[in-house]
Structure formats: structure tokens, C-alpha cells
Amino acid sequence: MSSSKVLEQLRGKHVLITGTTGFLGKVVLEKLIRAVPDIGGVHLLIRGNKQSPDARSRFLREISTSSVFDRLRQENSEAFEAFLNERLHCVTGEVTQPGFGLQPEALQKLAGSIDAVINSAASVNFREELDKALSINTLCLQNVAELARLNPSLAVVQVSTCYVNGMNSGQVTESVIKPAGEDIPRNPSGYYEIEELIRVLNDSIADVRSRYTGKMLERKLVDLGIREANRYGWSDTYTFTKWLGEQLLMKALEGRAITIVRPSIIESALEEPSPGWIEGVKVADAIILAYAREKVTIFPGKRSGIVDVIPVDLVANAIILAAAEAIGEPPQPRIYQCCSGSSNPVSVGEFIDHLMAEAKTNYAAYGNLFYRRPVKPFIAVNRVLFDAFVGGVRIPLSLTHRLMGLLGQGRDFKALRNLDTTRSLAAIFGFYTAPDYIFRNDDLLALASRMGEVDKALFPVDARLIDWAVYLRKIHLAGLNKYALSAKKAQGRRGSRDRKKVA
Ligand SMILES: NC(=O)c1ccc[n+]([C@@H]2O[C@H](COP(=O)([O-])OP(=O)(O)OC[C@H]3O[C@@H](n4cnc5c(N)ncnc54)[C@H](OP(=O)(O)O)[C@@H]3O)[C@@H](O)[C@H]2O)c1
């Protein structure tokens, strides 16, 4: 009988993961514990916070209590607890600090005790202040590279995003991305030279810091990030700084085992640990939620464009395959995209239609999401039409609001509030709902084939497994309802609504 190459290559190995207080990191951790029984150990780099100053206490408070582990607890609670006690190592550290803020001996010891590092920590805020985004999405990779320098055989897996593609259109392959905007010099090895650009960005940050303080400083740093991202060919600071991070790491670790895994938009689990498992309200979900709450009914979008969504379990599996390959195969730079666009495309129009059909026929099954049956449709229109509509409607609405204010009746004008919600969601996500690019994952599928049939079943990565009608209607909406939205909060809101109605 054939065996699992992934399990063989990870047997006895130690893996360090960053970002496990987040969505994806938790699913990677859960899968490693559940599906790789002979792994040597898992080390988590976690920064302390007010309630939990050290990594172990934060792990126990924020990670081990997550519903992501319900399946493990149900299947074999004793083995799970034993894993946590014997093979789960928590390291208190800050990924953005030199040496993760560890003493040199502690850093050396950590580097020497691991075989791979999976860096999943990031700020996924599209409109992050530029200095913060640069620190966590780009410059912290110097610290990851330093760890790798201390252990020459360490395999590095960097979690990036397909959207480092920025404003390029067409087919996007698993290769280094050329910026769509202003030129950045390219090294003959393939990556781009970003030192000078980072220096310029830091000068601009210092300039803004010298001129503003408080909330205004924050706003100016957000604006600076968007402006610089746009100049070089990205729609937002997040994707720009993630691209910069890829370049920094490729240069720092030239000739080493470095794998970049680029997921597209990560959404709820297809299958594992349970169908629909999700944490928080992600990119597309912010729009779904705003529609469910009847705040948004029109949005800029291209119905024929391919919206690239990928369930979180397929992404976690891709990361594990990539780590196993980087540990077990000769070192070299590799890039994999974990996405659905080229192998099992779903259009923006189909995506909307599936969700709307489910909302109309079955809204009552998702009580935390829908307070009642949505009456209006969700319409995607092109940007020009959207801007004309919003601009045209906002002026009279705002005048009416002011007039009502003068008459002493203007405390809460729902229509204006909803329009402003639509405008701000469109500013953040509008780029993603009008795609004119298709992400390819041929190399990831080839990796899955090389690993063999056993690993294809144990660690599936192929988006062709997704039946979009079932996934979007029955799995994702149910997952959002069950895991992402607090039943208590929804009850409170519905209670107060009912009270208002009675009054
Ligand atoms: N979500 C998506 O749709 C998506 C799509 C493509 C790619 N990705 C990539 O997937 C990875 C994981 O994303 P996610 O959705 O799991 O994000 P997430 O839920 O927001 O989690 C982010 C993680 O990064 C850590 N982090 C953030 N800022 C930090 C800082 N300054 N110092 C140290 N740690 C910091 C957080 O730790 P704290 O709790 O300590 O803040 C948290 O563990 C990221 O690399 C992201 O770029 C995500």
C-alpha cells in the first residue's frame, strides 16, 4: 500500500508558526495536530497582550479555546491534551522586533530546534497605516531571514496573497509579479530591488510624523499608504506591502528553501475541521453582512469577472504540502497559488446569485445573519454608474438630512447612513469585486500530484472539489451564521428591534 509522503517528510520534524491567534494560522495548527500524528513538535510565536502577557497564557486563553479544536476534542480529547502538554511549545515574541525580541541565545536555540517556519502573521487591513503595514508585512521578514541564517537548513514558508498581483490584468502565474505601476529595478535573479523604495517610503513616513499628531497622523499615514500603493500599481497598502515582503525575503534567502504560498480570498472551511468553520467577518463577508442587514443593495462590480475565493482548509493543506516539500526536497525558491479562478471559476454574478437565492428562500435558517427576508436585490454595476448613482443620491439625501436637523428631527437618517456604509465598503473592497485577472495554480496542482494519491486525499488543495452552489449556499452562509456572528449579540439587536416595534 502506498504511504503519505507528507507524513514521512514531517515525521519527527519541528515547525514554528506565526500568526496562530489569527484565522488561517489556527486551521494550519489544527490540521498539523490532527493529521500529522508523528510530527516532532509545533512551536508558536505569539506576542503577549494586556490580558495574557506571555505566549502560553495567550495560547490557553485565545487559541486552545477556539471552536477550531472542537473536532479534535470530540475525536480524542486525551490525545489532544497530551499534544498540547508535550509537543506544543509557545514562544513569547514579537515578529516585528529584531530577533523577535528574544535574547540572542534564545533565538539561536529556537533556530536550532526547528526544521521549518511558516510565517502567517500579517496585517490584513487593506487601509493600514503605512508604517504599521510595512513593519508587519515587509520588514519583519528580515527577522524571519535572520532565523534562517542561524539555521542553514531551515525551510521558510511565507504566506503571501495572490493579490500581490496588484493592478495587472490577465492570467497570473505562480511567478514573481512585475509591478503594474512605476518602475522598480529588477535583480537578474528575478526579484525586485526594494531597498531604495523602502528608504523613500520611510522618509515620507518621517515627514508625515513630523507634521501631524493623534488621529490626524493616523489618517495621513493611511492616505500615504494608499497613495504609494497606487503609484506602484496596487489598490491598497496591504497588497503593496505583502509584495514588498516577497521581494525582501527572496533576496535575503537567495538559494535557500523558501516557498511563497499565495492564497486568494480565504473563506470558510469546505470540510475540515468542520464545514463552514470561519473566524471573524472576512473580505466578501463584510459585503454579505451589509446586504443581510439591508445596508447595501448596490455595489461596484463586474458580474462577468472571476471572483477568486478559496476555503481555508484547502489553504492550510497547501501550506502543509509546501512545508513538507521544502523540508524534504532540495532547497530552492518556489511559489504556489492556492486559488480557484483557473480550475473552478465562479463569476461575481454567480456568486451574488447563489447568495441571494439562499437569502430569499432560506433566510430564517441563518438567524444571526438575517433579521428578516431581504426585500431588495443586490445589484452590481460598473464603477462609473455606481459613482454617478451614489453622488446623485447623496446630495439630496444629505440636504434632506440637514433640513430635518434644522426642524429638530434629524438624529438618525438611515438612508444616508446606509449610503455612507455602501461608499466606504466600495472604497475598500470595490477593486476586488471587479476582477479582470485570473489566478492560476498549475504548480500547486503539480505539487499535489507529485506528492501522490494518499496525500491528495489527506491534504486536498484542488478547488475542483468545490460545488459552488452547495458551498456558497449551504456551507458558507451556515458557517458565517454559526461561527462568525455572535448569537448573543444578534439576540440583543433583535430584542431591541422588537422592543422598538412594540413601542
Ligand atoms: N484572510 C484572507 O482572506 C487572506 C487572503 C490571502 C492571504 N492571506 C494571508 O494569510 C495570512 C493569515 O491571514 P489571516 O486571515 O489569518 O489574518 P488574521 O486573522 O488577521 O491574523 C493575523 C495574525 O497576524 C498577527 N499579527 C498581526 N499584526 C502583528 C504584529 N504587528 N506583530 C505580530 N503579529 C501580528 C496577529 O497576531 P495578534 O493577534 O497578536 O495581533 C494574528 O495572529 C496573512 O499572511 C495574510 O496576508 C489572508
The ligand as an SDF file (V2000), in Angstrom:
LIG
                    3D

 48 52  0  0  0  0  0  0  0  0999 V2000
   -7.7710   36.3020    5.1330 N   0  0  0  0  0  0  0  0  0  0  0  0
   -7.6090   36.2520    3.8250 C   0  0  0  0  0  0  0  0  0  0  0  0
   -8.5910   36.2870    3.0430 O   0  0  0  0  0  0  0  0  0  0  0  0
   -6.2300   36.1270    3.2400 C   0  0  0  0  0  0  0  0  0  0  0  0
   -6.1100   36.0130    1.8440 C   0  0  0  0  0  0  0  0  0  0  0  0
   -4.8480   35.8540    1.2830 C   0  0  0  0  0  0  0  0  0  0  0  0
   -3.7440   35.8010    2.0950 C   0  0  0  0  0  0  0  0  0  0  0  0
   -3.8750   35.9240    3.4480 N   0  0  0  0  0  0  0  0  0  0  0  0
   -2.6690   35.8520    4.2540 C   0  0  0  0  0  0  0  0  0  0  0  0
   -2.8580   34.8230    5.2080 O   0  0  0  0  0  0  0  0  0  0  0  0
   -2.1690   35.1260    6.4180 C   0  0  0  0  0  0  0  0  0  0  0  0
   -3.1060   34.9680    7.5860 C   0  0  0  0  0  0  0  0  0  0  0  0
   -4.2200   35.8260    7.4370 O   0  0  0  0  0  0  0  0  0  0  0  0
   -5.4410   35.7590    8.4650 P   0  0  0  0  0  0  0  0  0  0  0  0
   -6.6900   35.9800    7.6940 O   0  0  0  0  0  0  0  0  0  0  0  0
   -5.2970   34.5500    9.3160 O   0  0  0  0  0  0  0  0  0  0  0  0
   -5.1610   37.0740    9.3380 O   0  0  0  0  0  0  0  0  0  0  0  0
   -5.6980   37.4310   10.7880 P   0  0  0  0  0  0  0  0  0  0  0  0
   -6.8160   36.5660   11.1940 O   0  0  0  0  0  0  0  0  0  0  0  0
   -5.9000   38.9110   10.8140 O   0  0  0  0  0  0  0  0  0  0  0  0
   -4.4470   37.0950   11.7250 O   0  0  0  0  0  0  0  0  0  0  0  0
   -3.2970   37.8620   11.6600 C   0  0  0  0  0  0  0  0  0  0  0  0
   -2.2430   37.2920   12.5680 C   0  0  0  0  0  0  0  0  0  0  0  0
   -1.0730   38.1090   12.4250 O   0  0  0  0  0  0  0  0  0  0  0  0
   -0.6680   38.5520   13.6920 C   0  0  0  0  0  0  0  0  0  0  0  0
   -0.1580   39.9400   13.6600 N   0  0  0  0  0  0  0  0  0  0  0  0
   -0.7480   40.9990   13.0840 C   0  0  0  0  0  0  0  0  0  0  0  0
   -0.0150   42.1060   13.2990 N   0  0  0  0  0  0  0  0  0  0  0  0
    1.0380   41.7220   14.0440 C   0  0  0  0  0  0  0  0  0  0  0  0
    2.1660   42.3880   14.5820 C   0  0  0  0  0  0  0  0  0  0  0  0
    2.3680   43.6940   14.3960 N   0  0  0  0  0  0  0  0  0  0  0  0
    3.0610   41.6640   15.2640 N   0  0  0  0  0  0  0  0  0  0  0  0
    2.8740   40.3300   15.4450 C   0  0  0  0  0  0  0  0  0  0  0  0
    1.8330   39.6450   14.9660 N   0  0  0  0  0  0  0  0  0  0  0  0
    0.9320   40.3240   14.2710 C   0  0  0  0  0  0  0  0  0  0  0  0
   -1.8950   38.5240   14.5730 C   0  0  0  0  0  0  0  0  0  0  0  0
   -1.4490   38.4200   15.8980 O   0  0  0  0  0  0  0  0  0  0  0  0
   -2.0870   39.3020   17.0790 P   0  0  0  0  0  0  0  0  0  0  0  0
   -3.3360   38.5690   17.4630 O   0  0  0  0  0  0  0  0  0  0  0  0
   -1.0510   39.3120   18.1130 O   0  0  0  0  0  0  0  0  0  0  0  0
   -2.3880   40.6650   16.5130 O   0  0  0  0  0  0  0  0  0  0  0  0
   -2.6220   37.2960   14.0350 C   0  0  0  0  0  0  0  0  0  0  0  0
   -2.1310   36.1380   14.6490 O   0  0  0  0  0  0  0  0  0  0  0  0
   -1.6130   36.5390    6.2370 C   0  0  0  0  0  0  0  0  0  0  0  0
   -0.2600   36.4410    5.9120 O   0  0  0  0  0  0  0  0  0  0  0  0
   -2.4080   37.1060    5.0730 C   0  0  0  0  0  0  0  0  0  0  0  0
   -1.6660   38.0520    4.3560 O   0  0  0  0  0  0  0  0  0  0  0  0
   -5.1000   36.0870    4.0320 C   0  0  0  0  0  0  0  0  0  0  0  0
  1  2  1  0
  2  3  2  0
  2  4  1  0
  4  5  1  0
  4 48  2  0
  5  6  2  0
  6  7  1  0
  7  8  2  0
  8  9  1  0
  8 48  1  0
  9 10  1  0
  9 46  1  0
 10 11  1  0
 11 12  1  0
 11 44  1  0
 12 13  1  0
 13 14  1  0
 14 15  2  0
 14 16  1  0
 14 17  1  0
 17 18  1  0
 18 19  2  0
 18 20  1  0
 18 21  1  0
 21 22  1  0
 22 23  1  0
 23 24  1  0
 23 42  1  0
 24 25  1  0
 25 26  1  0
 25 36  1  0
 26 27  1  0
 26 35  1  0
 27 28  2  0
 28 29  1  0
 29 30  1  0
 29 35  2  0
 30 31  1  0
 30 32  2  0
 32 33  1  0
 33 34  2  0
 34 35  1  0
 36 37  1  0
 36 42  1  0
 37 38  1  0
 38 39  2  0
 38 40  1  0
 38 41  1  0
 42 43  1  0
 44 45  1  0
 44 46  1  0
 46 47  1  0
M  CHG  2   8   1  16  -1
M  END
$$$$
